[in-house]
Every structure is written in structure tokens, then in C-alpha cells.
Amino acid sequence: MTESGKQASGVGALAREVEEFVASAGWEQPPQLFALVPTQALLAQQPELAGQLDADAELTPVAQESLPEGDLAEALGRIAWPDLVVGCALAQEIIVLPPDAEEELGELGDSDADRLRQAAADHPRRTEARLVAAVLREGEASCVMRLRGLSDVDGEPVDEIIERADLAPNLVEALKATFAP
């Protein structure tokens, strides 16, 4: 991955870079975690990567091993990063519902998460999406979401990209917690 941008203003660029990297492998992927590492430190430790990295990029996303199956919050709660890692990003596929559909599902209550997930997945107005949240140890965060295959005027599928820091506040907080002492 390349073109990370500046650390102070580049967390959004890093989130987009991670999303584009994950998107290149298509849909139907498990959640993927990335460490955000200073490029020069990475090159000092692994000079053989010089031809693959943008040496001018301040940070480089580094894909981590697969997360364990099961509860994502629990898996994130067990992560502790070494000092070299200055941020992290998580890409995951989600279901997005219109606000009125979310209200309908709210009537099911929070007691059965599996039932809620299935009801959302079966909802006729659902939209599949890929969400990437990226955070820096110092607190800056950004989120990017790709809505899958909305149709354009010719009926061709077109992915829509939305970028806002407040798209996934709970996920951002969970990622920030991976840097807590």
C-alpha cells in the first residue's frame, strides 16, 4: 500500500487506502485488521520492502493475521500494540438499513443479537457495505464506508463511498482502546 499522506492530516487517506486495498480482493471477506506503522521505521527493519512501499509516505498500513471468529469487540479487547505501531485500521462488511427499518428492528430488543443480525440481513431494504475505521494512537480518527452495488441510471452497479469521522463511533472507540495502557 502506498500514498499514506501526512500523519497529522492523513488518517482519512489511510482509511481510504485500506478500503481500496481490501476492495481489490472483492466482497465477502472477513474483518481485517491493519497496523499503521511509520514507513521509515518499517523500511529500517525490512529494507527488502523498499520496492513495494512509498518511502515518502509517513505511515504504511500493514495487514495483520486474521482475527479470531466470534465477537469482534472481544477480539479487539485482547489486542495490545507495540510502541512502533502508531495507529490501526479495521475493515469489516456490514449491513446498512434506512432509519425507519432500524426502528422496526429496535422493537426486537437487544437481547438476541443473532436474531437482530438475521433480521437485518433479511430486510428487503438493506444495503451491504464495507466500513473502514482508522485511528491514531494520539486520537485522530476517520471512517470510510463503501455502499455495495447501488445502480446508476443505466442499471449498472456503482459503489458509493462515504467518508465521515463519526460513521462508527463505537468501533472508533474500540480501536482507540487497543492503545490504552
N, C-alpha and C positions, 0 to 999 in steps of 0.2 A: 504494500500500500504506500502511496506517496501523496504529496501535496498536503501535508498536515496543517500548514499555516502557523501563525504565532500562538503561543500558549495563552497569552492574555486575551486574545480575541478569537482564538481558533477552536474552541471546544465545539462550536457549531459545525465548523469544517471537518473536524474529526468525526462527529456523529454522521455527517453526510458521507464521508469516506468509508466508514464502517458499513453503512447501509448499502452503498454501491458495491462494496466487496461482497457482502452477503447476497445481494440481489443477483450478482453474476452467476451464482450457483442455483438460482431459481427459487421456487416456493417449496413448501412442505419440509422445512428444516427445523431441527430442534433449536432451543435457545443457545446462543453463542456468546461467550464472554471474551473480552479483549482487554489486555493491559495496555495502558498508554505510557510509553517509555521515551525518555529523551533520546532522540535519534543518534546524537554523537556518542552517548554512553553505550548504546546498543552496538554501534559500529566499532567502538573501542573493544568491546567484549567479543564481538563476532565480525571481524573485518571481512570475512568471506561474503557478507551480505551487501557489500558496497555497491555491487551492480544491480541490486534489487530495491534499494531504498533511495529516497530523495534526501541526499545529505544536507540540503538546505532546510528541510522540514524540522521544526523544533521538536515535534513529537511524532512517534510512529506507533500505530495500533499493532499489537502482537496477539494473535489468536491464542487462546488458552485451551487446555484439554476440555473435552465435553463435560458439561455439568451433569451431575447425577440425576437420574429420573426422579420424579416426585415433586415435592413442594419447592418452588423456586426461591421463595423467601427463606426457607430453611437452608437451602444450599448457599445462598448469598451470606447468610448469617455465620457460616463457617469459614468464610474467606478472610485471609489476612495477607496483605500485600507487603513485599519487601520495600525498603526505602527507595530503591531505584524506580519503582512504579509511581508515577505522579498522577495517575488517573485511571479510569476504567470505563468501558462501554459494554452494554448488553444489547444484543439484538434478539427479539422474540416475535413470533407471529401471534396476533391477537384477533379477536372478533370485535368489531365496532358496530354499535346499534344506534339508531336515532334516539333522541332523548325520550320520546313518548314510549318507545319499546323498552327502554331501560326502566321506566316507571312501571310498566306491566310486569317485568321480571322482579322488580322490587317487592311486589306482592308475595312472591315465593318466600321471601325472607332470606337471611344469611346462613341459616342453619345447615343447609345442604349444598355445599359448593359444587359438588359434582352435578347435581340436578340443575343448578343455575348455569353452569358451563354448557351442559347439553341443551338446555332451553335456548341459550344464546346462539349456539351452533346451528340449531334447527330453525331459528327465526327467519321468516321469509325476507325480511329487510336488512339482514346482516350484511356487513362488508368485511371481507378479510383484509388484514393489514399486517405490515411488518413495522414494529416500533423499535427504534434505537434510542437509548438514553445513554448519554456520556457525561461523566463528572470528573472534575479535577480535585485532587486532594485539598487544594485551597478553597474549594467550594463552588466554583463556577460550573454550570450545568447547561445542557442543551438536549433537546429531543427532536427526532425526525421520524415521521410516520409516512409510509408508502401505502396508500389505499390500492388494493389489488383490482385491476381489470375493470374499471369503470368504462363504459362505452362512450366513444365520441360520436359526432353526428353521422358518421358513416357506419356505425356499429362496431368499429374496431376497438379492442380493449386498450385502454390508456391508463397507466398508473398515475395517480395524483400524489404529489409529495407535499406534506405539511411540515413546517418547522416552527416549533414554539417551545420555549423552555418549560412551560407549565403543562405540557401534554400528559405527563405521567408523574405527578408529584410523589406518589408512594414509591414508585420504582427509583426515582432520583434519590429519595431519602435512604432507601435500602442500599443503593450503590455507595452513597456517601458513608454509610455506616460501616462499609468494608474497610474504611480508612481509620476508623475510631481506634484509639489505643487499647 
